[in-house]
C-alpha cells in the first residue's frame, strides 16, 4: 500500500492507495499520523481516491487515526472516497467522525 503525505498550507494530505489491510500497512498509517501530530500537524485530509480495498483492520486504523487527531485538538476530513469504501466506513461510524468531500481541494478548503 503506497502511503504518501504532503502539506497544502496548514493541512497535511495523506494519500492512501491500493489495499489497506491488517498488518504493516495499518501500523504505517497510525505511526505516520502519530509522527505528524508530534511535529505539530492538526489538520488532516485522508485522500482515499486511490484506495481499492480495506478490511476491518484498515477501517480500524482510520478510526484510530481520527480519534488520535481529535484527542490532540485536530480535525480529519476524507476526500475521494469511493462508494464501496464509503459504505464500509459508514458501518463503522466514520460518517460521524469525519466530513467527506469529493476532492482533496474541496476537503482542504473545508
C-alpha positions, 0 to 999 in steps of 0.5 A: 500500500503506497502511503504518501503525505504532503502539506497544502498550507496548514493541512497535511494530505495523506494519500492512501492507495491500493489495499489497506489491510491488517498488518504493516500497512495499518501500523504505517498509517497510525505511526505516520499520523502519530509522527505528524501530530508530534511535529505539530500537524492538526489538520488532516485530509485522508485522500482515499481516491486511490484506495481499492480495498480495506478490511476491518483492520484498515477501517480500524486504523482510520478510526484510530487515526481520527480519534488520535487527531481529535484527542490532540485538538485536530480535525480529519476530513476524507476526500475521494472516497469511493462508494464501496469504501464509503459504505464500509466506513459508514458501518463503522461510524466514520460518517460521524467522525469525519466530513467527506468531500469529493476532492482533496481541494474541496476537503482542504478548503473545508 
